[in-house]
Amino acid sequence: MIYEVEQYELHSVTYRVEAESKAEAIQKVLAGDGDMVDNSQEYIETADEKFLPLDPEIIKELEELGVQIEEMAFDNAQGVPSIRSVEETDDDEI
């Protein structure tokens, strides 16, 4: 079987925007203005504070494989840090 696993990651991107001040430049970027600077996207790290809640059967198998499991405090859900989704795919190419 082939699976597609989606992982949360933090990236940064630089935008170029015309403005009268640093504050106005920030406001414009947050409003969607500005042009992305070519080749400015940079990987920072995985976003370990987010995760996909998983069912107990998968949690047990992951623990047996030595994978770190985290518990989300506000709803007692358990999951693997930085994992957003995992789905089986019909595509047979890796």
C-alpha positions in Angstrom: 0.0 0.0 0.0 1.0 3.6 -0.6 0.1 6.4 1.8 0.3 10.1 1.5 1.2 11.8 4.8 0.7 15.5 5.1 2.9 17.3 7.7 2.5 20.8 9.2 5.6 22.9 8.6 6.6 26.5 9.2 8.0 28.4 6.3 8.8 32.1 5.9 8.3 34.2 2.7 9.6 37.7 1.9 7.2 40.2 0.3 8.1 43.5 -1.3 5.6 46.3 -0.7 5.5 50.1 -1.1 4.6 51.9 2.1 5.2 55.1 4.1 6.3 53.2 7.2 7.1 49.8 8.6 3.7 49.6 10.2 2.0 50.4 6.9 4.2 47.8 5.2 3.1 45.1 7.7 -0.6 46.1 7.3 -0.4 45.9 3.5 1.2 42.4 3.6 -1.4 41.2 6.0 -4.1 42.6 3.7 -2.6 40.5 0.8 -0.8 43.4 -0.9 2.8 43.2 -2.1 4.8 40.9 -4.3 6.6 37.8 -3.1 10.4 38.0 -3.6 11.6 35.2 -5.9 13.3 32.3 -4.1 12.5 33.8 -0.7 10.6 30.9 0.7 12.6 29.3 3.5 11.8 26.2 5.6 12.0 26.8 9.3 10.9 23.7 11.2 8.0 21.2 11.6 5.0 22.6 13.4 5.0 20.2 16.3 2.3 22.1 18.3 -0.3 20.9 15.7 -1.4 17.4 15.0 -4.1 15.1 13.7 -6.1 13.3 16.5 -5.8 9.6 15.8 -7.9 6.6 16.9 -6.7 4.4 19.8 -5.8 1.5 17.4 -3.4 3.6 15.4 -2.0 5.2 18.6 -1.2 1.7 20.0 0.5 0.6 16.8 2.5 3.9 16.7 3.6 3.4 20.3 4.8 -0.1 19.5 6.8 1.4 16.6 8.4 3.9 19.0 6.7 7.0 17.7 6.2 9.9 20.1 2.5 10.5 21.0 1.3 13.8 22.3 -2.0 14.6 24.1 -3.8 17.8 23.2 -4.8 19.4 26.5 -8.1 21.0 25.6 -9.9 17.9 24.3 -7.6 14.9 25.5 -7.1 13.8 21.9 -3.9 12.0 21.1 -1.8 12.3 18.0 1.7 12.6 16.4 3.2 16.1 16.5 3.2 17.8 13.1 1.0 15.3 11.2 -2.0 16.8 9.5 -3.4 13.8 7.5 -2.6 10.3 6.4 -4.5 8.7 3.5 -4.1 5.6 1.4 -3.7 6.4 -2.2 -4.6 4.5 -5.4 -1.4 6.0 -7.0 1.1 3.2 -7.1 4.1 5.4 -7.7 6.4 6.7 -4.9 
